[in-house]
Amino acid sequence: MRPPRLSRRAAALAPSSTTAVARKAKALAATGVDVVDLGLGEPDFPTPDFVGAAGIAAIESGRTRYTDVAGEPALRDAIAEKYRREHGIALSRENVLVTAGAKQAVFNACQVLFEAEDEVALFCPYWVSFPEMVRLSGASPLYVPTELETHWKPIASDLAERATERTRGVILNSPNNPTGAVVEREQLESIVEWCEARDSCMIFDETYDRFLYDGRPHVTAASLREEHPDRIVLTGAASKTWAMTGWRLGWAIASRELIDAMASYQSHSTSNASSISQRAALGALSDPAQTDEAVARMLAEYGRRRETMVSGLAAIPGVRCLLPEGAFYAFADVSALYGAKQVAGSAEFCERLLSETGVAAVPGDAFGEDDCVRFSFAAPLASIEEGVGRIAAWAAAPVRSA
Ligand SMILES: Cc1ncc(COP(=O)(O)O)c(C=O)c1O
């Protein structure tokens, strides 16, 4: 029996490392090991009741049929209204596409914007799925490094320096997964102006737009849409704001032409996002007061965990870790421990950490930075304290012989 022949596209695809870590951690826990999971990238809070109630009402009132591919008109209006309320920009429903999560929004945008021979610039460290999404469009990723010393901030001149004639777009994520870095406004403006001058597009992924610390404001490309309406695709989601990862509900904001193209693409792939989830998201977006309350509660708790995790990690000799400005990850440079632990890089480091301490974390090479490891603080404070304690003891211990 011969295995089926895979397309070159599928054969070249790397599975997501973040889900691979989750699988390994689960398998280890199933053998009875007390695993501390700092790998997961999703809120550990429940979806707020008022949002769940809107979903239940949708089922009970029989809203179980196909909707418009681009989403229910009322939800598209509510998403446009969010941008008016939060950023003072005028959008109409024709500028909004409802998707099955921010992931599908970025994926659709890549599919309609890029093709073979194109390059798409990604600031590194990048979210794991960006390079594969670019490759699945036929284009190639072009990596633009950012540095811990400059707080992992994207710098427009680095993009301009590395870009070639073939660079047709850029994907920017702020606050960033895995570093938490928030782009500076003047850098963002320069990147959009660079796109304008080059007839390129920027996909601006603001999945973590409500999760910034120390009162830092979210810097969004939404405010640049008016001046550069054809250069920007914004992508966002209900996933983190309302702890709705499993509901699969996100959106893209762009020019009418781009939204139409993405909707056509989506009409032949998944059609509409779940009708139930759309109603739940409508309930969420229609109640800014309860939303602000729920977000404030989560943010305060993430803030406590951030302090505990980062101060604990940074105190370990050989670990460098900054306080992230947003999102819920600590991205620590652990490369000074590689020699003492006799590991070749972040993947081996995380495997050893998991098997020898039961702490799950995601290797930085999944994000294009092999010196680092991502620890999620979307985990209870007690798990973070326990996990950091185990990491500190392990880092200080001599290497076990095999
Ligand atoms: C930067 C970034 N973009 C997009 C997503 C995907 O979001 P969704 O679950 O809404 O598809 C994630 C999820 O972790 C993310 O970190």
PDBQT file of the ligand as one rigid body, heavy atoms in Angstrom, charges set to zero:
ROOT
HETATM    1  C1  LIG A 501      -1.002  37.219  16.746  1.00  0.00    +0.000 C 
HETATM    2  C2  LIG A 501      -2.157  36.318  16.610  1.00  0.00    +0.000 A 
HETATM    3  N1  LIG A 501      -2.978  36.453  15.554  1.00  0.00    +0.000 NA
HETATM    4  C3  LIG A 501      -4.023  35.655  15.385  1.00  0.00    +0.000 A 
HETATM    5  C4  LIG A 501      -4.330  34.668  16.306  1.00  0.00    +0.000 A 
HETATM    6  C5  LIG A 501      -5.493  33.773  16.045  1.00  0.00    +0.000 C 
HETATM    7  O1  LIG A 501      -6.622  34.255  16.631  1.00  0.00    +0.000 OA
HETATM    8  P1  LIG A 501      -8.007  33.492  16.430  1.00  0.00    +0.000 P 
HETATM    9  O2  LIG A 501      -8.075  32.450  17.489  1.00  0.00    +0.000 OA
HETATM   10  O3  LIG A 501      -9.020  34.581  16.575  1.00  0.00    +0.000 OA
HETATM   11  O4  LIG A 501      -8.019  32.904  15.065  1.00  0.00    +0.000 OA
HETATM   12  C6  LIG A 501      -3.522  34.481  17.422  1.00  0.00    +0.000 A 
HETATM   13  C7  LIG A 501      -3.807  33.413  18.375  1.00  0.00    +0.000 C 
HETATM   14  O5  LIG A 501      -3.092  33.101  19.291  1.00  0.00    +0.000 OA
HETATM   15  C8  LIG A 501      -2.411  35.329  17.582  1.00  0.00    +0.000 A 
HETATM   16  O6  LIG A 501      -1.586  35.199  18.620  1.00  0.00    +0.000 OA
ENDROOT
TORSDOF 0
